[in-house]
Each structure stands twice: as C-alpha cells, then as structure tokens.
Amino acid sequence: MSIGVIAVIATFEVIHWQRRHSELAFQAELILRRSVAVATEVRSSLRTVPRLKTEPCSPEDLKALRLLVERSAFIVEIGRTKDNRILCDSDGIVPNGGILGPADRITSRGTKVWLRVPLRGDWRLVVSAAEANDVVIFTRPTAADDLFRSLGDAVAAVVPPRLATAYASSKHSDQLTGAAYTPVVDRWFEQNIHQCRDGFDLCVVVSEPAQMGFSRLSLGEKLALLCGGALLGRIAQGFIGTWLTSRRTLYRRLKRAIDRNQITVHYQPLVRLDDRVVVGFETLARWPLPNGDHVSPDVFIPLAERTGLLPALTEFVIDRALCDMSGLLSERPDLYVSINIAVQSLLSEELLTVLKLYCDAYGVERSRIVLEITERETGDVKLIGDAVGRLRAAGFRIFLDDFGAGYSSLAYLATLPIDTIKLDKLFSNSVGTSLVGSLVLDEILHMMSTLNLSVVFEGIETEEQATALGAIAPGAMGQGWLFGRPVPIGDLPTSPSV
Ligand SMILES: Nc1nc2c(ncn2[C@@H]2O[C@@H]3COP(=O)(O)O[C@H]4[C@@H](O)[C@H](n5cnc6c(=O)[nH]c(N)nc65)O[C@@H]4COP(=O)(O)O[C@H]3[C@H]2O)c(=O)[nH]1
C-alpha cells in the first residue's frame, strides 16, 4: 500500500521534473539565441573594421568606428589595438594606451575574450570585450539580462563548448562561477541543461537549486521510493517525457501561444513634436512568460518567419489591433493605428485579403491603418515596391521603419511609394552630440523634404531630445518613452495630447 503511495509521489515528482526541465530548456534556447546575436555582431565588426580604408585612429577612422557603434544593437565601443594595447576608440585617442591584460579565454578562431573589463579604465562601466585583427569590440555584459531574470531561482552560464559538459555535470555553484552571466548562489543545483550552437564557441548551461521533496526524505523512505516508485515512475516518465518533449520546441510553444490567444499587443503613442498632440499608436506584439516577463519580438518574429508561423501571427496582430482600436478610431478621426509588417508578410498574397477582411469586419477605414515596413530586411526591392504599391492603391498608408539602421535605405527611398520615414533611434540619441547620426541628420531631413516625406523620430527618451528635434524638424512626429511606453489598450492615456 505504502509502496503504491510512494509510487504516486514518484510519478508526480517525475511530472514536475519534466515540466520544469521543459521550461528551462526553453529559457536556455532564448538565452542561446541572444548570445548568438551578440556574437554575430561582434564577429561581423571584427571583420569589417580591418577592411576600412581609413588610417587607423585618424579622425575619419574614428568617425567610421562611431558609425559602426551607432548601428549596432549590442556593441558599446570599438577600438584599435596593437600588442595588447588600445590605441584609440571611437570616442578618441586613449591616453597612454589602455592595456588589455591577459584574456579570460581564446576562441577556436583565435579571438581573445574578456568577460568583464572596465570601459576606458572606469569600473562603473563594466563591459565584455573581444579582440582580433588589432581590433577590440566592447559589448554590454547585460545584453541578455531580461532573459536571465526570467529564470526565477535557476542560474545560467554562457560558456565555451569545452566547459559545457563539465558545467552541466557540476553539482555545486562554486563550480559555476567564472563563466559569463553566472550569479553566485550558495546552494546545490540539479537539472542541468546545456545547449550549444554549431559555428559559435557558445553553450548555455542552466541549473536549478535542488529543492524537491525527494531530497528531504529519510534514507529508508528514499530506498522504498526507489524500489516501489522506480518502475511506475519509469513508465510514467516514458509517456510524459514523450508528450512533453513533443511540445518542448520553441516552434511548438510559439504555435501554441498563437493558437491559444496568448500573444498580446501593446500600443505606443506617436505625437506631433510641435504641440505634443497624439497622432497615432504603434501596435507592438508581446509574448508573455508565466513569470510576468515577455519574450522580445526581436526573438519571436524572426522565429515565426523561419518556421512558417508568421502569417498566423500577423493575422492575429491585425485582428487584435483593429478590434482594440476601432472604438478610439471612430471617436478620434485624426488618429491612426500602425502595424508592423515583416517583408515576408508583405510579399504574401494573403496580406491584402486579411487586411481588407478585418477592416470591413470592424468598420475601420483603410486610410486609418498604417503599415510599417522595415528597410533593415533587404529583399527584392522591385517585388517589395509592387507589394507596397498594391497596398497603397487599396487605401493603406505605408511608413518605412528604422531608417538609418540598415544598409539599403537609399534604394528603398528612391523606389518605394511611401508616406513617412521613421528615423532610427540612433538619430534621437545623437542629437546635440558630435556623433555621426547628428552630423548627417541635416542632410537626411533636407532629402526628406525634397521627397515630400514626413518624418517620425523613434526612441525619444528625454525632453532635451524632443525640443532639439522639434526645432530642427518643424512638423515632425516623435515616438519614445518620453511620450509613453508601450502599454495594453486599457492603460492608454485618455488625453489627446501628452
Ligand atoms: N530604447 C528605446 N526603445 C524604445 C523607445 N520607445 C519605443 N521603444 C522600442 O522600440 C521599438 C519600436 O518598434 P520597431 O522599431 O517597429 O521594432 C519592433 C518591430 O520591428 C518588431 N515587432 C514588434 N511587433 C511586431 C509585430 O506584430 N509584427 C512584426 N512583423 N514585427 C513586430 O519588433 C521590434 C521590437 O519591438 P519592441 O521590443 O516592442 O521595441 C519597440 C519599442 O518598445 C525609447 O524611447 N527607447
């Protein structure tokens, strides 16, 4: 009888273990993806900088380095090195040459890596560094912090493959220190998971403190549990394990989230800079995690694109945005709602049908819908131009998103029938500074006015930025945390201006 009870307990332990394991494997995959994104950016800059035609550390060279820094998502500084000394960084010459010191590790491609170093000797700015070809790249060590926070009481380490197995089998936190992103936790760990990415010297190890009831049982109870529960537990593990494994992959989780309406949308206001009147709202998709955090759209939109889930996701967002906003749009005829459309969706035949369908269903005029396309995603400009032309002819408005963050801006500007350009936040960040964004802003604004295009500045965070941008670009619009963070429909401000 007692063996039966213990067997049931064992079964529940196995279920719990499998569930938690599945959750941690998912989190590990997200951390790995972010780490690969950082490594890709570093690798690409380590190749690009040596090919620059500029004299190292000359004013033109520093300008080119600054431009690369501004265009990066994760890189905070780039420097030129010689014999382990930093000669200059994009901000200027480093006085007396900064010494890099011994590297924490060297990758299989020969790149030296430092996990934590002070930027320009200032320990208040701790960064990670990678050096090869007489170039050093500094990145934020906190690039994946949001994902690490969502691990709860588990810990993660980003380590090279040769260490991953050792870490995965380690049992105590002492052995987990010294790797990137590992908090020091004085507890025992179990359920180690490790995932690596081919082509990168990167593995993620996730471990959880031991806390299950099993560890608290007496020796006699454990023996009884092992004998009586092992068989049933094993059988259950077989069934449950197969079931959970089939649901474990990111693809299935995203599909499930879409199917079960677990994706949500937030809205962020766009304002006229002159008088701060709200002119529209951008729709931003969110994938909430059970702990209250959410997976960034920068992670799950590319995943949806690769796995064929994008049409369902795009339709879901269109449906939700029009349903949420139809009331506000009919009350305020001056407002629009914008929706991000990935190039893959833009090129699909269904998009126009879906848009028309939901506009009719919710009684929303097509001219009140803005479709934001991102020029960062290069593609066949002719095909994209045709698709944009069709949507515009059907009455929808088109904004070109993140202008300046990509590489094909001019080709797009010359050919696409667009209404408005959204300037990447690098321009808002650079206003009033000597950064390259600020230097080229006048020329870009002149070009926009020649082409009769309206301008939205993205990423405005301070009053100084808003005032300065409003002064140099009268009539421009702005978007950013200063005017409002992205929030669910119920939390939108009711006032027509901010
Ligand atoms: N640092 C800073 N950031 C600010 C500020 N104001 C807004 N942001 C963030 O900047 C991003 C603006 O959206 P985006 O450029 O279209 O960039 C979007 C968009 O390209 C894509 N995305 C979001 N939702 C969808 C969707 O439903 N479909 C598609 N295809 N893409 C989407 O994911 C990107 C990232 O979205 P989010 O993480 O929500 O990030 C949003 C927003 O939260 C600010 O003042 N400072």
PDBQT file of the ligand as one rigid body, heavy atoms in Angstrom, charges set to zero:
ROOT
HETATM    1  N1  LIG A 501      15.353  52.264 -26.226  1.00  0.00    +0.000 N 
HETATM    2  C1  LIG A 501      14.129  52.701 -26.513  1.00  0.00    +0.000 A 
HETATM    3  N2  LIG A 501      13.272  51.852 -27.132  1.00  0.00    +0.000 NA
HETATM    4  C2  LIG A 501      12.034  52.325 -27.408  1.00  0.00    +0.000 A 
HETATM    5  C3  LIG A 501      11.614  53.634 -27.073  1.00  0.00    +0.000 A 
HETATM    6  N3  LIG A 501      10.328  53.775 -27.490  1.00  0.00    +0.000 NA
HETATM    7  C4  LIG A 501       9.979  52.609 -28.049  1.00  0.00    +0.000 A 
HETATM    8  N4  LIG A 501      10.977  51.719 -27.999  1.00  0.00    +0.000 N 
HETATM    9  C5  LIG A 501      11.014  50.354 -28.528  1.00  0.00    +0.000 C 
HETATM   10  O1  LIG A 501      11.422  50.472 -29.882  1.00  0.00    +0.000 OA
HETATM   11  C6  LIG A 501      10.742  49.502 -30.681  1.00  0.00    +0.000 C 
HETATM   12  C7  LIG A 501       9.957  50.228 -31.757  1.00  0.00    +0.000 C 
HETATM   13  O2  LIG A 501       9.416  49.324 -32.651  1.00  0.00    +0.000 OA
HETATM   14  P1  LIG A 501      10.060  48.928 -34.051  1.00  0.00    +0.000 P 
HETATM   15  O3  LIG A 501      11.193  49.840 -34.396  1.00  0.00    +0.000 OA
HETATM   16  O4  LIG A 501       8.937  48.871 -35.021  1.00  0.00    +0.000 OA
HETATM   17  O5  LIG A 501      10.700  47.484 -33.773  1.00  0.00    +0.000 OA
HETATM   18  C8  LIG A 501       9.832  46.397 -33.493  1.00  0.00    +0.000 C 
HETATM   19  C9  LIG A 501       9.274  45.705 -34.716  1.00  0.00    +0.000 C 
HETATM   20  O6  LIG A 501      10.206  45.775 -35.781  1.00  0.00    +0.000 OA
HETATM   21  C10 LIG A 501       9.159  44.249 -34.259  1.00  0.00    +0.000 C 
HETATM   22  N5  LIG A 501       7.742  43.953 -33.977  1.00  0.00    +0.000 N 
HETATM   23  C11 LIG A 501       7.016  44.228 -32.862  1.00  0.00    +0.000 A 
HETATM   24  N6  LIG A 501       5.749  43.774 -33.001  1.00  0.00    +0.000 NA
HETATM   25  C12 LIG A 501       5.666  43.215 -34.244  1.00  0.00    +0.000 A 
HETATM   26  C13 LIG A 501       4.602  42.582 -34.990  1.00  0.00    +0.000 A 
HETATM   27  O7  LIG A 501       3.447  42.454 -34.560  1.00  0.00    +0.000 OA
HETATM   28  N7  LIG A 501       4.919  42.132 -36.256  1.00  0.00    +0.000 N 
HETATM   29  C14 LIG A 501       6.178  42.301 -36.784  1.00  0.00    +0.000 A 
HETATM   30  N8  LIG A 501       6.397  41.840 -38.038  1.00  0.00    +0.000 N 
HETATM   31  N9  LIG A 501       7.193  42.881 -36.113  1.00  0.00    +0.000 NA
HETATM   32  C15 LIG A 501       6.935  43.340 -34.857  1.00  0.00    +0.000 A 
HETATM   33  O8  LIG A 501       9.930  44.072 -33.101  1.00  0.00    +0.000 OA
HETATM   34  C16 LIG A 501      10.687  45.282 -32.883  1.00  0.00    +0.000 C 
HETATM   35  C17 LIG A 501      10.977  45.471 -31.428  1.00  0.00    +0.000 C 
HETATM   36  O9  LIG A 501       9.806  45.753 -30.729  1.00  0.00    +0.000 OA
HETATM   37  P2  LIG A 501       9.859  46.184 -29.219  1.00  0.00    +0.000 P 
HETATM   38  O10 LIG A 501      10.804  45.303 -28.464  1.00  0.00    +0.000 OA
HETATM   39  O11 LIG A 501       8.451  46.305 -28.758  1.00  0.00    +0.000 OA
HETATM   40  O12 LIG A 501      10.546  47.619 -29.253  1.00  0.00    +0.000 OA
HETATM   41  C18 LIG A 501       9.820  48.751 -29.719  1.00  0.00    +0.000 C 
HETATM   42  C19 LIG A 501       9.628  49.740 -28.584  1.00  0.00    +0.000 C 
HETATM   43  O13 LIG A 501       9.283  49.129 -27.361  1.00  0.00    +0.000 OA
HETATM   44  C20 LIG A 501      12.556  54.501 -26.417  1.00  0.00    +0.000 A 
HETATM   45  O14 LIG A 501      12.282  55.651 -26.103  1.00  0.00    +0.000 OA
HETATM   46  N10 LIG A 501      13.785  53.974 -26.176  1.00  0.00    +0.000 N 
ENDROOT
TORSDOF 0
